[in-house]
Amino acid sequence: MSDMTRVALDAMGGDNAPGEIVKGAVDAVNSRKEIEVILTGKEEVIKQELAKYTYPEEQIRIVDATEVIETAEPPVMAIRRKKDSSIVKAMKLVKEGEADAFVSAGSSGAVLVGGQVIVGRIKGIERAPLAPLIPTAKGVSLLIDCGANVDARPSHLVQFAKMGSIYMEHVIGVKKPKVGIVNIGAEEEKGNALVKETFPMLKACEDIDFIGSVEARDIPSGVADVIVCEAFVGNVILKLYEGLGATLISKIKGGMMSTLRSKIGALLVKPALKETLKTFDASEYGGAPLLGLNGLVVKTHGSSTAKEVKNSILQCVQFHEQKINEKIQEGLKEQRASDEENKDV
Amino acid sequence: MSDMTRVALDAMGGDNAPGEIVKGAVDAVNSRKEIEVILTGKEEVIKQELAKYTYPEEQIRIVDATEVIETAEPPVMAIRRKKDSSIVKAMKLVKEGEADAFVSAGSSGAVLVGGQVIVGRIKGIERAPLAPLIPTAKGVSLLIDCGANVDARPSHLVQFAKMGSIYMEHVIGVKKPKVGIVNIGAEEEKGNALVKETFPMLKACEDIDFIGSVEARDIPSGVADVIVCEAFVGNVILKLYEGLGATLISKIKGGMMSTLRSKIGALLVKPALKETLKTFDASEYGGAPLLGLNGLVVKTHGSSTAKEVKNSILQCVQFHEQKINEKIQEGLKEQRASDEENKDV
């Protein structure tokens, strides 16, 4: 059954668990034959949810897990102590090769820590970046890293660039993705110490289409397909995207309610506007992959519904069928020799 | 004449120089008696512009400068070589005590470099941050630093917090301004090395109202009055504000044109919407002060019109009358002793 993709799914994680998570699993297996979903969590609860649906039963199974890691828990401690949690059990399935991928809408911290500690990194990968898709005027861009690897080093950013490029090309389908590094000016000599050191290294990479510096101003217009940055900066970009979008939209709604004339206009404009704003909502793009691990780990939004869960599962199928990890490993071959020399990681 | 504020104004800087710059000077002196504007630049050109207006002649004078620093020039070189440029001449006036403040819509780089090199920092101030106002749902917040001090150290950020707090209170008029540090989570243990080290130092400051970490998501809602960050992060926030705003607005306009119904609605909504969006345009808030120098240096938007130039000049008056630099120096008194011990700056 080498063409099956086996996805471990955290049935207990997220605001809408287990209902929407289980429904997402059912929708995924109903849409594709070549998926097996392994739901981890409280068996009785999951069984009750599954009983509501019709689906090919051989495509879903349950692995019982009695504990749940809450969002507020310190992640390192939680991963260490809650051995029987839905997240730890699912990640173990990936580690042991019983699953190809893991999807969770639960604690971001636990998913990031567990990914590194339990699933483990591909040999040669120094850090595993979290890489969400963000909406742009042209479609989507991959923002890599906006996870937990703060204070990254140049060699990390180079690996992010390569992994991000492979992902955008083979999972999202962008031919020859343009890779840019977030900077505070367009010139090569601009930037902080990290960017200045990373820039020539990216320029020297033959396997990516490096377009140079990208100013934050140009990110929303879609100037690059892969946006490389250190995690602190990436997190600021992702969060500001969400916050600024929300504030602007509420300002606009307020403005439309300010006069009778504009109130009438607002009624007419509403449906078209709603559709437009949906395309610019970062949460619409579902799962953010944690790249560079021995198996795919996908963190979906905490507020995910069945639709996003299903999309994240399908993303795992694409990842598996396109043999992304094999491609990442190939890309690392040349680099590995030099990594051996820098073993202080 | 100790209650006059003398503002050196770069007549040659910006997209609309010298026309709009000179007009801004005229508007400023026509609105207030206690301002003297010293226009630096090509005397003949400035005279021709001034001849168009009526104004109290004793309030405007010209200092001839034959050279102009272009935006594209490398700033350090330009400041060193173009001794007879409008920027260098104006900054020398501030340094020599002939002017209290300097306003320019010209090269940001030259203004930042010239501020540090020519005007010079207040004794005890380690770095001079650029601190623009950004629009929020509640009004404006001061983003400090988004200038050239990349790779800042914790002691720099602490000074930024104090200077920003004094500026917001006495120039913008926010009582007991709330100070937050940009972080990737709300908890004290979160963040990169810089933030983790700075956090307890800010917490220990008794002269500011430190509210802790601010996630980028919460900046647009106006959660803090003073937003402290390292310049690379600050620049990303400022530029993303501009870029995301512009992209979202063009998406919304496009969305409104998608159906006949929404087109009619758009016509009705337009005036109210325009007014709303104006309040959320970062460029509306005029000049960004470069704080901590021996005299105020204000960088206004390159596209500044007379209105913004006038507002920047009035900002200098407020700064001078409120004796902001004296207040900054007082705030530094306690700190100065410990600065003496760390002379490796």
Chai-1 contact restraints between the chains, C-beta under 6 A:
chainA,res_idxA,chainB,res_idxB,connection_type,confidence,min_distance_angstrom,max_distance_angstrom,comment,restraint_id
A,A137,B,T247,contact,1.0,0.0,6.0,A-B,restraint_1
A,V150,B,N192,contact,1.0,0.0,6.0,A-B,restraint_2
A,D151,B,N192,contact,1.0,0.0,6.0,A-B,restraint_3
A,D151,B,A193,contact,1.0,0.0,6.0,A-B,restraint_4
A,I184,B,F232,contact,1.0,0.0,6.0,A-B,restraint_5
A,I184,B,N235,contact,1.0,0.0,6.0,A-B,restraint_6
A,N192,B,V150,contact,1.0,0.0,6.0,A-B,restraint_7
A,N192,B,D151,contact,1.0,0.0,6.0,A-B,restraint_8
A,N192,B,F232,contact,1.0,0.0,6.0,A-B,restraint_9
A,A193,B,D151,contact,1.0,0.0,6.0,A-B,restraint_10
A,E215,B,K239,contact,1.0,0.0,6.0,A-B,restraint_11
A,A216,B,V236,contact,1.0,0.0,6.0,A-B,restraint_12
A,A216,B,K239,contact,1.0,0.0,6.0,A-B,restraint_13
A,A216,B,L240,contact,1.0,0.0,6.0,A-B,restraint_14
A,R217,B,K239,contact,1.0,0.0,6.0,A-B,restraint_15
A,R217,B,E242,contact,1.0,0.0,6.0,A-B,restraint_16
A,R217,B,G243,contact,1.0,0.0,6.0,A-B,restraint_17
A,P220,B,G243,contact,1.0,0.0,6.0,A-B,restraint_18
A,P220,B,L244,contact,1.0,0.0,6.0,A-B,restraint_19
A,P220,B,T247,contact,1.0,0.0,6.0,A-B,restraint_20
A,S221,B,T247,contact,1.0,0.0,6.0,A-B,restraint_21
A,F232,B,I184,contact,1.0,0.0,6.0,A-B,restraint_22
A,F232,B,N192,contact,1.0,0.0,6.0,A-B,restraint_23
A,V233,B,V236,contact,1.0,0.0,6.0,A-B,restraint_24
A,N235,B,I184,contact,1.0,0.0,6.0,A-B,restraint_25
A,V236,B,A216,contact,1.0,0.0,6.0,A-B,restraint_26
A,V236,B,V233,contact,1.0,0.0,6.0,A-B,restraint_27
A,K239,B,E215,contact,1.0,0.0,6.0,A-B,restraint_28
A,K239,B,A216,contact,1.0,0.0,6.0,A-B,restraint_29
A,K239,B,R217,contact,1.0,0.0,6.0,A-B,restraint_30
A,L240,B,A216,contact,1.0,0.0,6.0,A-B,restraint_31
A,L240,B,L240,contact,1.0,0.0,6.0,A-B,restraint_32
A,E242,B,R217,contact,1.0,0.0,6.0,A-B,restraint_33
A,G243,B,R217,contact,1.0,0.0,6.0,A-B,restraint_34
A,G243,B,P220,contact,1.0,0.0,6.0,A-B,restraint_35
A,L244,B,P220,contact,1.0,0.0,6.0,A-B,restraint_36
A,L244,B,L244,contact,1.0,0.0,6.0,A-B,restraint_37
A,T247,B,A137,contact,1.0,0.0,6.0,A-B,restraint_38
A,T247,B,P220,contact,1.0,0.0,6.0,A-B,restraint_39
A,T247,B,S221,contact,1.0,0.0,6.0,A-B,restraint_40
A,L248,B,L248,contact,1.0,0.0,6.0,A-B,restraint_41
A,K251,B,T276,contact,1.0,0.0,6.0,A-B,restraint_42
A,K251,B,F280,contact,1.0,0.0,6.0,A-B,restraint_43
A,G255,B,A272,contact,1.0,0.0,6.0,A-B,restraint_44
A,G255,B,L273,contact,1.0,0.0,6.0,A-B,restraint_45
A,G255,B,T276,contact,1.0,0.0,6.0,A-B,restraint_46
A,M256,B,V269,contact,1.0,0.0,6.0,A-B,restraint_47
A,S258,B,A272,contact,1.0,0.0,6.0,A-B,restraint_48
A,T259,B,A272,contact,1.0,0.0,6.0,A-B,restraint_49
A,R261,B,L268,contact,1.0,0.0,6.0,A-B,restraint_50
A,S262,B,V269,contact,1.0,0.0,6.0,A-B,restraint_51
A,S262,B,A272,contact,1.0,0.0,6.0,A-B,restraint_52
A,I264,B,L268,contact,1.0,0.0,6.0,A-B,restraint_53
A,G265,B,G265,contact,1.0,0.0,6.0,A-B,restraint_54
A,G265,B,L268,contact,1.0,0.0,6.0,A-B,restraint_55
A,G265,B,V269,contact,1.0,0.0,6.0,A-B,restraint_56
A,A266,B,V269,contact,1.0,0.0,6.0,A-B,restraint_57
A,L268,B,R261,contact,1.0,0.0,6.0,A-B,restraint_58
A,L268,B,I264,contact,1.0,0.0,6.0,A-B,restraint_59
A,L268,B,G265,contact,1.0,0.0,6.0,A-B,restraint_60
A,V269,B,M256,contact,1.0,0.0,6.0,A-B,restraint_61
A,V269,B,S262,contact,1.0,0.0,6.0,A-B,restraint_62
A,V269,B,G265,contact,1.0,0.0,6.0,A-B,restraint_63
A,V269,B,A266,contact,1.0,0.0,6.0,A-B,restraint_64
A,V269,B,V269,contact,1.0,0.0,6.0,A-B,restraint_65
A,A272,B,G255,contact,1.0,0.0,6.0,A-B,restraint_66
A,A272,B,S258,contact,1.0,0.0,6.0,A-B,restraint_67
A,A272,B,T259,contact,1.0,0.0,6.0,A-B,restraint_68
A,A272,B,S262,contact,1.0,0.0,6.0,A-B,restraint_69
A,L273,B,G255,contact,1.0,0.0,6.0,A-B,restraint_70
A,T276,B,K251,contact,1.0,0.0,6.0,A-B,restraint_71
A,T276,B,G255,contact,1.0,0.0,6.0,A-B,restraint_72
A,F280,B,K251,contact,1.0,0.0,6.0,A-B,restraint_73
